[in-house]
Amino acid sequence: MPCVPMAVDMSDDWQLLARTADGDDDAFRIIVERHQDRLVRLCQRILQDREEALDAAQEVFIKAYQKAGSLQPKGELFTWLYRVATNHCLNKLRRRRIVRFVPMGGADSDDSSAIEPATASAGPDTELVAREQWQATQSAIDRLPDNQKAVLVLAKFEGLSYRQIAETLEITEGAVESRLFRAMRNLARAQETTQMGVSLGEAQ
Protein backbone atom coordinates (compact mmCIF):
# COMPACT_ATOMS: atom_id res chain seq x y z
CA MET A 1 0.00 0.00 0.00
CA PRO A 2 1.28 3.49 -0.71
CA CYS A 3 2.19 5.65 2.22
CA VAL A 4 -0.08 8.58 2.98
CA PRO A 5 0.68 11.84 4.71
CA MET A 6 0.74 11.50 8.50
CA ALA A 7 -2.51 12.18 10.35
CA VAL A 8 -0.99 15.02 12.35
CA ASP A 9 -1.61 18.74 12.18
CA MET A 10 1.42 20.20 10.44
CA SER A 11 -0.13 23.61 9.81
CA ASP A 12 2.26 25.19 12.31
CA ASP A 13 5.43 23.92 10.62
CA TRP A 14 6.22 27.37 9.31
CA GLN A 15 5.72 28.88 12.75
CA LEU A 16 8.08 26.29 14.17
CA LEU A 17 10.63 27.18 11.50
CA ALA A 18 10.29 30.86 12.36
CA ARG A 19 10.90 30.02 16.01
CA THR A 20 13.95 28.04 14.91
CA ALA A 21 15.31 31.12 13.19
CA ASP A 22 14.93 32.93 16.52
CA GLY A 23 17.10 30.33 18.21
CA ASP A 24 14.47 27.89 19.47
CA ASP A 25 16.12 24.51 18.85
CA ASP A 26 13.21 22.68 20.50
CA ALA A 27 10.95 23.98 17.74
CA PHE A 28 13.23 22.51 15.09
CA ARG A 29 13.37 19.23 17.00
CA ILE A 30 9.59 18.97 16.58
CA ILE A 31 9.97 19.45 12.81
CA VAL A 32 12.57 16.71 12.65
CA GLU A 33 10.45 14.31 14.71
CA ARG A 34 7.44 14.94 12.47
CA HIS A 35 9.16 14.41 9.15
CA GLN A 36 12.29 12.32 9.61
CA ASP A 37 10.69 8.89 9.09
CA ARG A 38 9.04 9.88 5.81
CA LEU A 39 12.15 11.68 4.63
CA VAL A 40 14.46 8.75 5.38
CA ARG A 41 12.02 6.38 3.68
CA LEU A 42 11.91 8.57 0.57
CA CYS A 43 15.72 8.79 0.40
CA GLN A 44 16.07 5.05 0.90
CA ARG A 45 13.65 4.30 -1.91
CA ILE A 46 15.69 6.42 -4.29
CA LEU A 47 19.19 5.55 -3.08
CA GLN A 48 18.44 1.95 -2.01
CA ASP A 49 20.93 2.27 0.82
CA ARG A 50 19.89 2.81 4.44
CA GLU A 51 23.07 4.54 5.60
CA GLU A 52 23.13 6.88 2.59
CA ALA A 53 19.45 7.62 3.17
CA LEU A 54 20.09 8.57 6.79
CA ASP A 55 22.96 10.82 5.72
CA ALA A 56 20.85 12.39 2.97
CA ALA A 57 17.95 13.10 5.32
CA GLN A 58 20.32 14.65 7.83
CA GLU A 59 21.74 16.92 5.14
CA VAL A 60 18.24 18.02 4.19
CA PHE A 61 17.43 18.93 7.78
CA ILE A 62 20.72 20.79 8.11
CA LYS A 63 19.80 22.80 5.03
CA ALA A 64 16.37 23.53 6.49
CA TYR A 65 17.96 24.67 9.74
CA GLN A 66 20.40 26.92 7.92
CA LYS A 67 17.61 28.47 5.82
CA ALA A 68 15.11 28.79 8.68
CA GLY A 69 15.30 32.56 8.59
CA SER A 70 15.13 32.99 4.83
CA LEU A 71 12.51 30.49 3.68
CA GLN A 72 9.21 32.11 2.77
CA PRO A 73 6.04 30.25 3.87
CA LYS A 74 4.51 28.75 0.75
CA GLY A 75 2.41 25.63 0.58
CA GLU A 76 3.42 22.95 3.07
CA LEU A 77 6.89 22.69 4.58
CA PHE A 78 7.10 18.95 3.91
CA THR A 79 6.84 19.58 0.15
CA TRP A 80 9.92 21.78 0.40
CA LEU A 81 11.71 19.05 2.38
CA TYR A 82 10.68 16.47 -0.23
CA ARG A 83 11.89 18.72 -3.04
CA VAL A 84 15.30 19.17 -1.47
CA ALA A 85 15.56 15.47 -0.60
CA THR A 86 14.52 14.30 -4.07
CA ASN A 87 16.96 16.62 -5.84
CA HIS A 88 19.74 15.72 -3.42
CA CYS A 89 19.25 11.97 -3.89
CA LEU A 90 18.96 12.20 -7.67
CA ASN A 91 22.18 14.20 -7.76
CA LYS A 92 23.87 11.48 -5.73
CA LEU A 93 22.67 8.89 -8.25
CA ARG A 94 24.00 10.93 -11.13
CA ARG A 95 27.36 11.14 -9.43
CA ARG A 96 27.40 7.38 -9.06
CA ARG A 97 26.85 7.07 -12.82
CA ILE A 98 25.22 3.72 -12.13
CA VAL A 99 21.62 4.35 -11.22
CA ARG A 100 20.21 1.80 -8.81
CA PHE A 101 16.62 1.99 -7.67
CA VAL A 102 14.49 -0.80 -6.26
CA PRO A 103 11.06 0.29 -4.99
CA MET A 104 10.01 -0.86 -1.55
CA GLY A 105 6.39 -1.65 -0.87
CA GLY A 106 3.47 -1.92 -3.27
CA ALA A 107 1.05 0.47 -4.92
CA ASP A 108 -2.71 0.61 -4.78
CA SER A 109 -3.56 1.56 -8.35
CA ASP A 110 -4.94 0.14 -11.57
CA ASP A 111 -1.35 0.28 -12.85
CA SER A 112 0.20 -1.34 -9.77
CA SER A 113 0.88 -4.70 -11.43
CA ALA A 114 3.80 -3.12 -13.24
CA ILE A 115 5.63 -2.27 -10.04
CA GLU A 116 4.86 -5.10 -7.66
CA PRO A 117 7.54 -7.67 -6.72
CA ALA A 118 7.15 -11.38 -7.08
CA THR A 119 5.44 -13.35 -4.31
CA ALA A 120 5.89 -16.96 -3.30
CA SER A 121 2.20 -17.68 -2.74
CA ALA A 122 1.15 -18.65 -6.27
CA GLY A 123 3.34 -21.72 -6.81
CA PRO A 124 6.90 -22.16 -8.10
CA ASP A 125 6.14 -21.83 -11.83
CA THR A 126 4.10 -18.68 -11.40
CA GLU A 127 6.65 -17.30 -8.97
CA LEU A 128 9.46 -17.86 -11.48
CA VAL A 129 7.61 -15.94 -14.19
CA ALA A 130 6.71 -13.18 -11.75
CA ARG A 131 10.30 -12.95 -10.57
CA GLU A 132 11.55 -12.59 -14.15
CA GLN A 133 8.96 -9.88 -14.75
CA TRP A 134 10.02 -8.12 -11.55
CA GLN A 135 13.67 -8.21 -12.59
CA ALA A 136 12.71 -6.64 -15.90
CA THR A 137 10.69 -4.04 -14.02
CA GLN A 138 13.67 -3.21 -11.80
CA SER A 139 15.84 -2.82 -14.88
CA ALA A 140 13.24 -0.58 -16.49
CA ILE A 141 13.04 1.59 -13.37
CA ASP A 142 16.83 1.89 -13.40
CA ARG A 143 16.60 3.28 -16.94
CA LEU A 144 13.81 5.78 -16.26
CA PRO A 145 14.73 9.43 -16.70
CA ASP A 146 15.21 11.13 -13.36
CA ASN A 147 12.09 13.25 -13.75
CA GLN A 148 9.91 10.17 -14.32
CA LYS A 149 11.57 8.29 -11.47
CA ALA A 150 10.97 11.14 -9.03
CA VAL A 151 7.27 11.34 -9.91
CA LEU A 152 6.92 7.55 -9.70
CA VAL A 153 8.39 7.42 -6.19
CA LEU A 154 6.32 10.31 -4.88
CA ALA A 155 3.07 9.09 -6.44
CA LYS A 156 3.20 5.32 -6.13
CA PHE A 157 5.22 4.84 -2.96
CA GLU A 158 4.78 8.04 -0.97
CA GLY A 159 1.12 8.44 -1.89
CA LEU A 160 1.32 12.15 -2.65
CA SER A 161 -1.43 13.78 -4.68
CA TYR A 162 -0.72 15.37 -8.06
CA ARG A 163 -0.98 18.77 -6.39
CA GLN A 164 1.56 17.85 -3.71
CA ILE A 165 3.95 16.37 -6.27
CA ALA A 166 3.62 19.46 -8.43
CA GLU A 167 4.50 21.65 -5.45
CA THR A 168 7.37 19.37 -4.43
CA LEU A 169 8.99 19.25 -7.87
CA GLU A 170 7.88 22.75 -8.89
CA ILE A 171 6.10 21.56 -12.02
CA THR A 172 2.48 21.63 -13.16
CA GLU A 173 -0.04 18.95 -12.27
CA GLY A 174 -0.29 18.22 -15.98
CA ALA A 175 3.44 17.51 -16.08
CA VAL A 176 3.06 15.20 -13.08
CA GLU A 177 0.33 13.23 -14.83
CA SER A 178 2.30 13.07 -18.08
CA ARG A 179 5.54 11.90 -16.45
CA LEU A 180 3.77 9.30 -14.34
CA PHE A 181 1.93 8.00 -17.40
CA ARG A 182 5.18 7.66 -19.33
CA ALA A 183 6.90 5.96 -16.41
CA MET A 184 4.10 3.42 -15.98
CA ARG A 185 3.98 2.82 -19.74
CA ASN A 186 7.72 2.11 -19.78
CA LEU A 187 7.34 -0.36 -16.93
CA ALA A 188 4.39 -2.07 -18.63
CA ARG A 189 6.43 -2.44 -21.82
CA ALA A 190 9.24 -4.04 -19.83
CA GLN A 191 6.82 -6.63 -18.47
CA GLU A 192 5.37 -7.29 -21.91
CA THR A 193 8.87 -7.90 -23.28
CA THR A 194 9.60 -10.33 -20.46
CA GLN A 195 6.32 -12.17 -20.97
CA MET A 196 7.10 -12.51 -24.67
CA GLY A 197 10.54 -13.90 -23.86
CA VAL A 198 9.09 -16.43 -21.46
CA SER A 199 6.48 -17.52 -24.02
CA LEU A 200 9.15 -18.02 -26.70
CA GLY A 201 11.26 -20.01 -24.27
CA GLU A 202 8.37 -22.29 -23.41
CA ALA A 203 7.61 -22.84 -27.09
CA GLN A 204 11.10 -24.07 -27.88
C-alpha positions as CSV (number, residue, x, y, z in Angstrom):
1,M,0.0,0.0,0.0
2,P,1.3,3.5,-0.7
3,C,2.2,5.7,2.2
4,V,-0.1,8.6,3.0
5,P,0.7,11.8,4.7
6,M,0.7,11.5,8.5
7,A,-2.5,12.2,10.3
8,V,-1.0,15.0,12.3
9,D,-1.6,18.7,12.2
10,M,1.4,20.2,10.4
11,S,-0.1,23.6,9.8
12,D,2.3,25.2,12.3
13,D,5.4,23.9,10.6
14,W,6.2,27.4,9.3
15,Q,5.7,28.9,12.7
16,L,8.1,26.3,14.2
17,L,10.6,27.2,11.5
18,A,10.3,30.9,12.4
19,R,10.9,30.0,16.0
20,T,13.9,28.0,14.9
21,A,15.3,31.1,13.2
22,D,14.9,32.9,16.5
23,G,17.1,30.3,18.2
24,D,14.5,27.9,19.5
25,D,16.1,24.5,18.8
26,D,13.2,22.7,20.5
27,A,10.9,24.0,17.7
28,F,13.2,22.5,15.1
29,R,13.4,19.2,17.0
30,I,9.6,19.0,16.6
31,I,10.0,19.5,12.8
32,V,12.6,16.7,12.6
33,E,10.5,14.3,14.7
34,R,7.4,14.9,12.5
35,H,9.2,14.4,9.1
36,Q,12.3,12.3,9.6
37,D,10.7,8.9,9.1
38,R,9.0,9.9,5.8
39,L,12.2,11.7,4.6
40,V,14.5,8.8,5.4
41,R,12.0,6.4,3.7
42,L,11.9,8.6,0.6
43,C,15.7,8.8,0.4
44,Q,16.1,5.1,0.9
45,R,13.7,4.3,-1.9
46,I,15.7,6.4,-4.3
47,L,19.2,5.5,-3.1
48,Q,18.4,1.9,-2.0
49,D,20.9,2.3,0.8
50,R,19.9,2.8,4.4
51,E,23.1,4.5,5.6
52,E,23.1,6.9,2.6
53,A,19.5,7.6,3.2
54,L,20.1,8.6,6.8
55,D,23.0,10.8,5.7
56,A,20.8,12.4,3.0
57,A,17.9,13.1,5.3
58,Q,20.3,14.7,7.8
59,E,21.7,16.9,5.1
60,V,18.2,18.0,4.2
61,F,17.4,18.9,7.8
62,I,20.7,20.8,8.1
63,K,19.8,22.8,5.0
64,A,16.4,23.5,6.5
65,Y,18.0,24.7,9.7
66,Q,20.4,26.9,7.9
67,K,17.6,28.5,5.8
68,A,15.1,28.8,8.7
69,G,15.3,32.6,8.6
70,S,15.1,33.0,4.8
71,L,12.5,30.5,3.7
72,Q,9.2,32.1,2.8
73,P,6.0,30.3,3.9
74,K,4.5,28.8,0.8
75,G,2.4,25.6,0.6
76,E,3.4,22.9,3.1
77,L,6.9,22.7,4.6
78,F,7.1,19.0,3.9
79,T,6.8,19.6,0.2
80,W,9.9,21.8,0.4
81,L,11.7,19.1,2.4
82,Y,10.7,16.5,-0.2
83,R,11.9,18.7,-3.0
84,V,15.3,19.2,-1.5
85,A,15.6,15.5,-0.6
86,T,14.5,14.3,-4.1
87,N,17.0,16.6,-5.8
88,H,19.7,15.7,-3.4
89,C,19.2,12.0,-3.9
90,L,19.0,12.2,-7.7
91,N,22.2,14.2,-7.8
92,K,23.9,11.5,-5.7
93,L,22.7,8.9,-8.3
94,R,24.0,10.9,-11.1
95,R,27.4,11.1,-9.4
96,R,27.4,7.4,-9.1
97,R,26.9,7.1,-12.8
98,I,25.2,3.7,-12.1
99,V,21.6,4.4,-11.2
100,R,20.2,1.8,-8.8
101,F,16.6,2.0,-7.7
102,V,14.5,-0.8,-6.3
103,P,11.1,0.3,-5.0
104,M,10.0,-0.9,-1.6
105,G,6.4,-1.7,-0.9
106,G,3.5,-1.9,-3.3
107,A,1.0,0.5,-4.9
108,D,-2.7,0.6,-4.8
109,S,-3.6,1.6,-8.3
110,D,-4.9,0.1,-11.6
111,D,-1.3,0.3,-12.9
112,S,0.2,-1.3,-9.8
113,S,0.9,-4.7,-11.4
114,A,3.8,-3.1,-13.2
115,I,5.6,-2.3,-10.0
116,E,4.9,-5.1,-7.7
117,P,7.5,-7.7,-6.7
118,A,7.1,-11.4,-7.1
119,T,5.4,-13.4,-4.3
120,A,5.9,-17.0,-3.3
121,S,2.2,-17.7,-2.7
122,A,1.2,-18.6,-6.3
123,G,3.3,-21.7,-6.8
124,P,6.9,-22.2,-8.1
125,D,6.1,-21.8,-11.8
126,T,4.1,-18.7,-11.4
127,E,6.6,-17.3,-9.0
128,L,9.5,-17.9,-11.5
129,V,7.6,-15.9,-14.2
130,A,6.7,-13.2,-11.8
131,R,10.3,-12.9,-10.6
132,E,11.6,-12.6,-14.1
133,Q,9.0,-9.9,-14.7
134,W,10.0,-8.1,-11.6
135,Q,13.7,-8.2,-12.6
136,A,12.7,-6.6,-15.9
137,T,10.7,-4.0,-14.0
138,Q,13.7,-3.2,-11.8
139,S,15.8,-2.8,-14.9
140,A,13.2,-0.6,-16.5
141,I,13.0,1.6,-13.4
142,D,16.8,1.9,-13.4
143,R,16.6,3.3,-16.9
144,L,13.8,5.8,-16.3
145,P,14.7,9.4,-16.7
146,D,15.2,11.1,-13.4
147,N,12.1,13.2,-13.8
148,Q,9.9,10.2,-14.3
149,K,11.6,8.3,-11.5
150,A,11.0,11.1,-9.0
151,V,7.3,11.3,-9.9
152,L,6.9,7.6,-9.7
153,V,8.4,7.4,-6.2
154,L,6.3,10.3,-4.9
155,A,3.1,9.1,-6.4
156,K,3.2,5.3,-6.1
157,F,5.2,4.8,-3.0
158,E,4.8,8.0,-1.0
159,G,1.1,8.4,-1.9
160,L,1.3,12.1,-2.7
161,S,-1.4,13.8,-4.7
162,Y,-0.7,15.4,-8.1
163,R,-1.0,18.8,-6.4
164,Q,1.6,17.8,-3.7
165,I,3.9,16.4,-6.3
166,A,3.6,19.5,-8.4
167,E,4.5,21.6,-5.4
168,T,7.4,19.4,-4.4
169,L,9.0,19.3,-7.9
170,E,7.9,22.7,-8.9
171,I,6.1,21.6,-12.0
172,T,2.5,21.6,-13.2
173,E,0.0,18.9,-12.3
174,G,-0.3,18.2,-16.0
175,A,3.4,17.5,-16.1
176,V,3.1,15.2,-13.1
177,E,0.3,13.2,-14.8
178,S,2.3,13.1,-18.1
179,R,5.5,11.9,-16.4
180,L,3.8,9.3,-14.3
181,F,1.9,8.0,-17.4
182,R,5.2,7.7,-19.3
183,A,6.9,6.0,-16.4
184,M,4.1,3.4,-16.0
185,R,4.0,2.8,-19.7
186,N,7.7,2.1,-19.8
187,L,7.3,-0.4,-16.9
188,A,4.4,-2.1,-18.6
189,R,6.4,-2.4,-21.8
190,A,9.2,-4.0,-19.8
191,Q,6.8,-6.6,-18.5
192,E,5.4,-7.3,-21.9
193,T,8.9,-7.9,-23.3
194,T,9.6,-10.3,-20.5
195,Q,6.3,-12.2,-21.0
196,M,7.1,-12.5,-24.7
197,G,10.5,-13.9,-23.9
198,V,9.1,-16.4,-21.5
199,S,6.5,-17.5,-24.0
200,L,9.1,-18.0,-26.7
201,G,11.3,-20.0,-24.3
202,E,8.4,-22.3,-23.4
203,A,7.6,-22.8,-27.1
204,Q,11.1,-24.1,-27.9
